[in-house]
Amino acid sequence: METGLTDEELADLLGSDSGSDDEPVRKKKKEEPERKTEEAGEEPEPKKQRKMEHMNDIVLKFREGTKPACSALLRWASPVFDGMFSSGMKEATEQVIEVKVATKEEFEIFYGLIMPGARCFTQVTPDNVHALLCISDYYQVDFVKDACEEQLLRMPVTVERLLQAHKHDLPKQYRRCIASLSLISQPQDLNALPPDVLLELTKEMQERLKKLRGKAQNLSHVVKLAEKLPTGTGTGRGLTIYQADISTIWSLRNDVQHLRDVVNMLK
């Protein structure tokens, strides 16, 4: 029967039912580059973030210049931006919003984190965490702020980071800094602390002081018992206990004295 179609067109229309061997060959050729990539040990390219330039309807103004942006995306991510557009503020009606809390470069990173498909917890780094924390706290974007706190929890504790956690309301980071600084801080490090933070740190120091005193008393008792044990040839256990506990006692005495000095200074 005449169909008016070429053999190739008929094979494409019927698919695998046509019985042609050409189609499997063509499929193999298409799959070959992918197999070569796998054999070479190369990872497939990550999916690119969805482009949203066609949805840009406002301009963000910085000291360094301007940036087009999507108001719907900003309103979805930030209650601050949402309130700004809902209230009909001058900036929103004119479609030009001035950003003072960050540089253009810093906001570009932040804007990328609120895009669909972004992975905040892998893109917040020690280099950009401080800027991103300020931006996300100001605009109340909690999922970016949470990613910043997780990054800070992996970084060393300092008095500055305690103040940062207090300012931006980072509960896990704040408790971590209080607990750590109650042991390692020096009196001169505490001058910059506000009264409420200083009071909480003092209470933590006093609690630790009580615990250390209890440990010191218990170990002193162990040492006294160890001194009564034989330490001659063939029975070295008593001497081992004695030496180990003496070392611990001296360490605890230093900690207790340090905490006592700091607490007395704060009274």
C-alpha positions as CSV (number, residue, x, y, z in Angstrom):
1,M,0.0,0.0,0.0
2,E,1.3,3.4,-1.0
3,T,1.6,5.8,2.0
4,G,3.5,8.7,0.5
5,L,6.2,8.3,3.2
6,T,9.8,7.4,2.9
7,D,11.2,4.4,4.6
8,E,12.9,6.5,7.2
9,E,9.7,8.6,8.0
10,L,7.7,5.4,8.3
11,A,10.3,3.9,10.7
12,D,10.2,7.0,12.9
13,L,6.4,6.9,13.0
14,L,6.1,3.2,13.9
15,G,9.1,3.2,16.3
16,S,10.4,-0.2,17.4
17,D,7.5,-2.0,15.6
18,S,9.0,-1.2,12.2
19,G,11.6,-3.9,12.6
20,S,14.3,-1.5,11.4
21,D,17.8,-1.9,12.8
22,D,18.6,1.8,12.2
23,E,16.9,3.1,15.3
24,P,18.9,1.1,17.9
25,V,22.1,2.2,16.1
26,R,21.1,5.8,16.3
27,K,20.3,5.5,20.0
28,K,23.7,3.9,20.7
29,K,25.4,6.9,19.0
30,K,23.4,9.3,21.2
31,E,24.3,7.4,24.4
32,E,28.0,7.0,23.5
33,P,29.1,10.5,24.7
34,E,27.5,9.9,28.1
35,R,29.2,6.6,28.6
36,K,32.5,8.1,27.6
37,T,32.1,10.7,30.3
38,E,31.3,8.1,32.9
39,E,34.3,5.9,31.8
40,A,36.6,8.9,32.1
41,G,35.4,9.4,35.7
42,E,34.0,12.8,35.1
43,E,31.0,14.0,37.1
44,P,27.9,15.1,35.1
45,E,27.4,18.8,35.0
46,P,25.1,20.1,37.9
47,K,21.8,21.4,37.0
48,K,21.9,25.1,36.5
49,Q,19.6,27.4,38.4
50,R,16.5,28.5,36.6
51,K,17.0,31.8,34.8
52,M,14.5,34.5,36.0
53,E,15.7,37.6,34.1
54,H,12.5,37.8,32.2
55,M,10.6,38.2,35.5
56,N,12.7,41.3,36.6
57,D,10.4,44.2,37.3
58,I,12.2,46.4,39.8
59,V,15.6,47.9,40.3
60,L,17.7,47.6,43.4
61,K,20.0,50.6,44.0
62,F,23.4,50.4,45.7
63,R,26.2,52.8,46.3
64,E,28.2,50.9,43.6
65,G,25.4,50.8,41.0
66,T,22.0,49.1,40.3
67,K,20.7,45.6,39.9
68,P,17.5,44.4,38.3
69,A,15.4,42.0,40.4
70,C,12.2,40.1,40.6
71,S,9.7,41.6,43.2
72,A,7.8,38.4,43.4
73,L,10.9,36.4,44.5
74,L,11.8,39.1,47.1
75,R,8.3,39.1,48.5
76,W,8.2,35.4,48.7
77,A,11.5,35.2,50.6
78,S,11.3,38.2,52.8
79,P,8.4,39.6,54.9
80,V,10.2,42.9,54.9
81,F,10.1,43.2,51.1
82,D,6.5,41.9,51.1
83,G,5.4,44.6,53.6
84,M,7.3,47.2,51.6
85,F,5.3,46.4,48.4
86,S,2.0,45.8,50.2
87,S,2.1,49.2,52.0
88,G,2.6,51.1,48.7
89,M,5.8,52.8,49.8
90,K,7.3,55.4,47.5
91,E,10.2,53.1,46.6
92,A,7.9,50.2,45.7
93,T,5.6,52.3,43.6
94,E,8.5,53.8,41.7
95,Q,10.0,50.3,41.3
96,V,13.4,51.5,42.6
97,I,14.5,50.3,46.1
98,E,17.6,51.5,47.8
99,V,19.6,48.8,49.7
100,K,21.8,50.2,52.4
101,V,22.5,47.0,54.4
102,A,24.9,45.5,51.9
103,T,27.1,46.1,48.9
104,K,26.0,45.1,45.5
105,E,28.4,42.2,45.4
106,E,27.2,40.9,48.8
107,F,23.5,41.2,47.8
108,E,24.2,39.4,44.6
109,I,25.3,36.3,46.6
110,F,22.2,36.7,48.9
111,Y,19.9,37.0,45.9
112,G,21.4,33.8,44.4
113,L,20.6,32.0,47.7
114,I,16.9,32.8,47.5
115,M,16.6,31.6,43.9
116,P,14.7,28.4,43.2
117,G,17.1,25.4,43.5
118,A,19.7,27.2,45.5
119,R,21.5,25.2,48.3
120,C,22.1,27.6,51.2
121,F,23.9,25.2,53.5
122,T,26.7,24.6,50.9
123,Q,27.0,28.1,49.6
124,V,27.5,30.0,52.9
125,T,31.2,30.1,53.6
126,P,33.5,31.6,56.2
127,D,34.2,34.4,53.8
128,N,30.6,35.5,53.1
129,V,28.8,34.4,56.3
130,H,29.1,37.7,58.1
131,A,27.6,39.7,55.2
132,L,24.9,37.1,54.6
133,L,23.9,37.1,58.2
134,C,23.5,40.8,58.3
135,I,21.3,40.8,55.1
136,S,19.2,37.8,56.1
137,D,18.6,39.1,59.6
138,Y,17.6,42.6,58.3
139,Y,15.2,41.2,55.7
140,Q,14.1,38.3,57.9
141,V,14.9,35.5,55.5
142,D,15.1,32.7,58.1
143,F,16.4,29.9,55.9
144,V,19.4,31.9,54.9
145,K,19.9,33.0,58.5
146,D,19.8,29.4,59.7
147,A,22.5,28.4,57.1
148,C,24.7,31.2,58.5
149,E,24.3,30.0,62.0
150,E,25.2,26.5,61.0
151,Q,28.4,27.8,59.3
152,L,29.3,29.9,62.5
153,L,28.9,26.8,64.6
154,R,31.8,25.2,62.8
155,M,34.1,28.3,63.4
156,P,36.1,29.1,66.5
157,V,34.5,30.9,69.5
158,T,35.5,34.5,70.1
159,V,34.1,37.4,72.1
160,E,33.2,39.1,68.8
161,R,31.1,36.0,67.7
162,L,29.3,36.0,71.1
163,L,28.3,39.6,70.4
164,Q,27.3,38.7,66.9
165,A,25.1,35.9,68.1
166,H,23.5,38.2,70.7
167,K,22.9,40.9,68.1
168,H,21.4,38.7,65.4
169,D,19.5,36.3,67.8
170,L,21.4,33.0,67.0
171,P,20.4,30.8,70.0
172,K,22.6,27.8,69.3
173,Q,25.7,29.9,68.6
174,Y,25.0,32.1,71.6
175,R,24.8,29.2,74.1
176,R,27.9,27.7,72.5
177,C,29.9,30.9,72.9
178,I,28.7,31.5,76.5
179,A,29.7,27.9,77.5
180,S,33.1,28.2,75.9
181,L,34.0,31.7,77.0
182,S,33.0,30.8,80.6
183,L,36.2,28.7,80.7
184,I,38.7,30.4,78.4
185,S,37.9,34.1,78.6
186,Q,40.2,36.6,80.3
187,P,38.9,39.6,82.3
188,Q,40.1,42.1,79.7
189,D,38.0,40.2,77.0
190,L,34.8,41.0,78.8
191,N,34.9,44.8,78.7
192,A,33.0,45.1,75.5
193,L,30.1,42.9,76.6
194,P,26.7,44.5,77.2
195,P,25.3,44.1,80.8
196,D,22.8,41.4,80.0
197,V,25.4,39.2,78.2
198,L,27.9,39.9,81.0
199,L,25.4,38.8,83.6
200,E,24.6,35.5,81.8
201,L,28.3,34.8,81.3
202,T,28.9,35.4,85.0
203,K,26.2,33.0,86.0
204,E,27.7,30.4,83.7
205,M,31.1,30.9,85.3
206,Q,29.7,30.5,88.8
207,E,27.9,27.2,87.8
208,R,31.1,25.9,86.3
209,L,33.0,27.0,89.4
210,K,30.7,24.9,91.6
211,K,31.2,21.8,89.4
212,L,34.9,22.2,89.3
213,R,35.1,22.5,93.1
214,G,33.1,19.3,93.4
215,K,35.4,17.5,91.0
216,A,38.5,18.8,92.9
217,Q,37.1,17.6,96.2
218,N,36.3,14.1,94.8
219,L,39.7,13.7,93.3
220,S,41.4,14.9,96.5
221,H,39.6,12.1,98.3
222,V,40.9,9.6,95.6
223,V,44.4,10.9,96.0
224,K,44.3,10.4,99.8
225,L,43.2,6.8,99.3
226,A,45.8,6.2,96.6
227,E,48.6,7.4,99.0
228,K,47.6,4.5,101.4
229,L,48.0,1.9,98.7
230,P,51.3,0.0,98.4
231,T,53.7,1.4,95.7
232,G,56.6,-1.0,96.0
233,T,57.8,-3.6,93.5
234,G,55.0,-5.6,91.9
235,T,52.3,-3.2,93.0
236,G,52.6,-0.1,90.9
237,R,48.9,0.6,90.7
238,G,48.8,2.9,93.7
239,L,51.5,5.1,92.3
240,T,49.9,5.3,88.9
241,I,46.6,6.4,90.4
242,Y,48.4,9.0,92.5
243,Q,50.4,10.5,89.7
244,A,47.4,10.7,87.3
245,D,45.1,12.3,89.8
246,I,47.8,14.8,91.0
247,S,48.1,16.0,87.4
248,T,44.3,16.4,87.2
249,I,44.1,18.1,90.5
250,W,46.6,20.8,89.4
251,S,44.7,21.3,86.2
252,L,41.4,21.8,88.1
253,R,43.0,24.1,90.6
254,N,44.2,26.3,87.8
255,D,40.7,26.3,86.3
256,V,39.1,27.1,89.6
257,Q,41.5,29.9,90.4
258,H,40.9,31.4,86.9
259,L,37.1,31.3,87.3
260,R,37.4,32.7,90.8
261,D,39.5,35.7,89.6
262,V,37.1,36.5,86.8
263,V,34.0,36.2,89.0
264,N,35.5,38.4,91.7
265,M,36.4,41.0,89.0
266,L,32.8,41.0,87.8
267,K,31.3,41.5,91.3
